[in-house]
């Protein structure tokens, strides 16, 4: 039996898109779409600039729709006046199935080059790969994160630089990917030379999709994917990746740092630039050195090194 979802669409000023998208991602724990193009599954270069955009969130049909609409309305009425041109409008509501969702993702997900040699390629698209290209084949399923959203692109670019020796690091052999989503960062790390990766996500659907994508890319032997809570993960790692909300990065700081080897690298993304200082301050009283700050649009990625 196909699972049914309820689709809520809100029209907001262009400047408000990131703010409401971040809120809806946290509220729904599912994908978010912009102008009917699913966030993180389209090429940002193709996104036309318009005064207003439609932001869509997806919720399971579990009888809580009215409560979700009330929560979103409260958020919009409180936050909206900060953005010129905002006026609250009731959402457009539609019912969709897993099959409908899958089709909508595929429509706008095209091959995309990231960094120097990484190429994100949906399974249903052809791509004439060059001899130096590293293909990351992805079927997103219901999981959020295929690599074309700035937060993930920043992580991939930084990861490629690190593992290409640009940071002067050697013998980086283990990694932990917290909030793996579709598994894109884990797959990239494996194809860039990491021999053992633990990937975790609290969403069972994401775990399933990440496992399937690792098999598809031939890296399953290097990867362990699970819903193990961060606090229960044993051992430590040369690289820790976390592409999640800024508030969660601060809350989880002690656990993330505890999983990092001496001289290891901590890569944090999912950070709006306006919250960059908050995250840096959250890691200030630790044995870490901030070694790199990368930005793309309104997003930031921070790289810390654990002092030996």
N, C-alpha and C positions, 0 to 999 in steps of 0.2 A: 504493500500500500504506500503510495506516495505521500510524503509529508507536505502539509500545506502551511504557507506563510502569509502574513499580512504585510503589505507594502505601504508605508506612509511616506508621502512626498510633500516637501515644504519648499516654497519659493522664498529665497532670501537674497539680500544684496551680495554681490560678488565678494566683497571684503569680509563677509561673515561666514563664508563657506567653511574655512578651516575650523572655526570656533564651533559651529554646530556639528560638523562632521566628527570632531573629536568627542563631543558630548554624546552623539548618537552611537558611535562605536562602543563607548563604554556602557551605555544603557542597553544596547541590543546584543553585544558580544558577537555580532555578525557583520556581514559586509555592509558597506555604505556606498551609494551611487551618487554621481553628480551629473545632472542633465541626461539621465538615462544611460550614462556610461559608468560602469562600476569602478569605484575608486580603487586604484592599484592594479587595474587591468587594462589601462589604455595608455597610449603614448601622450604624455603631457603636452608635447609640441602641437598636437592636433586639437587641443582644447581651446575653442574660440573664446575671446574676451567679450562678455556681455554684461550689462549692468546688474542683471539678476541671474541666479542659477537655481535649478531645482535640485534639492538634496533629498535623497531617498534612503530610508532605513527599513530593515527587514526584521520582523518579529515572528516567533512561532505562534500559531493560532491556538493559544492556551487559555483564552478567557480573560486576559489581562489588558486587552487593547485600550479600553476606556481609561484605565489607570495610567498606561504609558502616554496616551495623548495628553492627559492632565499634567504629567510631569514635564513633558516637552513644552507644553504651553506656558507653564510657570517659568521654565528656563528662558524661553524666547521673549516673554514679556519683560523679564528682568534684564536680559542681555541685549535684546534688539535695539533699544534706544541709543546704544553706543555706536550704532552703525547708520550713517545717513541713508535715507531711502527705505528704512525698514518699516513695515506695517504687518501686524500679525494676520495671517490668513489660515483658516482651517485646512488641515492636510487633505490631499487626495488619497483615497484608500483603495487598494486593489488586493485581490487574493491571488496568490501564485503557488505553483508546486515546485518541488525540487527540479523537475525537468525544465520548467519555465526559467528558473534562475540560472541553470547551467547554460541554457541557450543565450541568455542576455550577457553572460560573462564572455562567451566565445565571440560574440559579434564584434567586440571592440578590442580584443586582446591580440596584438600583432607582435612579430619578432622585434626586439629592441636591444641595441648594443648599450652596454654599461661599462664605464671605465675603458680600458685599452682592449682587452680580449674577450671579456664576458659577453655572451649573447643570450638573452632570455627568449626562449622559443616555445610557444604553445604547441602541444602535441599534434594539433590538427593543421598546423601551418608548415610550409616548406621554407627552408633557408639555405642559400648556397654558402656554406661555411668555408672560411679560408683556413690555411694550414695552422695558423696561430690561434684561431677562435676556439673558445671553450663554451660549448653549448650547455645551457641549463634548460632542460625540457620540463615544462610545467603544465599540469592539468589542475587548475585551482580548485575544482569542486566547490564546496561551500566555504572553504577557508579563506581568510583575508590575508593578502600579501603575496603578490606574484613578482614584485620587483620593480614596477614602474612608478610607484609612489615615491616622492623624494626621500622619505625616511629609509626605505629599503634600498634605494639607489645609492644613498650616501653610505650605508653599511657595506654594500657590495664593492663600491669604489675603494673604500678604506681597506676592506679585507684583501682586495687584489693588491693594493700597494704594500700592505704588511707582508703578504706571503710571496711577493716578488722581490723581497729583500730591501725595499726602500727604507725600512726602519732599522736596518742593520741587525735584525734579529735572526738567530739561527736555532734550529732544533725545536721549532714550534710544531708539536705533533698532536696535541690534544685540544679540543674545544668544547665549550658548552654553549648551546643556543637556547636562550630562555624566551619562550613565546614564539615557537618556531613557525606557526601558521602553516603555510603550504610547504615549508621546508626549504625555501629558496636559499637562505643563508647557509644552512647546513650542507646543501648540495654543492654550493660554490666553494665552501671551505674544503670539502672532500676532494673536489676536482682540482683545487689549488694546492693539494699536498698534505692536508691534515689527515692523519691516519686513524684517529679515533675521535668521534664526535658524539656527545650526548645531547639530544634535542628533546625539549619538554614543552608541553602546552597544556593549559587547564581545560581546553575544549577537546572532547573525545573525537569530534568530527575532524578537527585539524590534525590530530594524531594519525588518524586513518589516512587522510590525504597526504600528509608528509611521508608516511611509510610507503605509500604507493608511488609517490614521486621519487623517492630514494631508489626504489626498485627499478623504476623507469630509466633512471640515470646511471644505473650500474654501480651505486655507491652503498648499497644496503649493508654490505659486510663491514663497512667503516663506521656505520651509524647505528645508534640505539635511540629509538623514538618512543616516548612514553608520556603519561600524564603524572609522573612522579612529582610531588611538590618540591620546590627548590630546597626547602629545609631538610628534606630527606635524601638529597643527592649526596653520595659519598665521594671522597676524593677531591682533587683540585685540578685545574686546567691551565694550559698555556695561554689560551684566549677564551674570554667570556663575552658573548654577544647578547645584547638585550635591546630589542627594538619594540618598546612598549611605551605607555604613557609616562610623562615626566613625573607625575606624582607617585606612580608605582616604582619608578627608578629610585626615587629618594627613599620611599618606604622600604624597599628591598636592598638598600645599599649594604648593610652589614652582611647579609647572606651572599650577595654577589661578590663582595670583596673576599669573603671567606673561601670562595671557590676558586680563587685566583692564585696561581703559583708565583713565587718570587720572580721578578722580572717579566711577569706575564702581562698581557694587554687586555684591558677592559674597554669594549666598544659599546657606547650607549647611544641609542637613537630613538626617534619618536618624540623629539623635543621641539616644541615651538620656540623660536628664538627669544620670545619674550619670557620664557621660563628657563632659559639657559643658565642664568645666574643662580636660580633656585637649585638646579641640579648640581652645579659646580659646588655650591655651598654645602649641599647634602653630602658631598664626598670630601669636604675640606679637612675634617679631623680624622683622616685615615692615612695609612702609609702608602699614598698614591701620589703620582705626579701627573698633572695634566700635560700631555705631550702634543695634542693636536685638536684643533676645532675646525670642523668642516661645515659649510652652510650651503643650502640650496633653497632659494625662495624664502619661505617663512620657517624653514626647518633647520635643525642643527644636529650634528653628530659629534660626540666627544670621545676622545681616546685618552685613557689613563694608562700609566705603567705602574705596576706595583714595585716599590723599592725593595731591593734585596737586603 
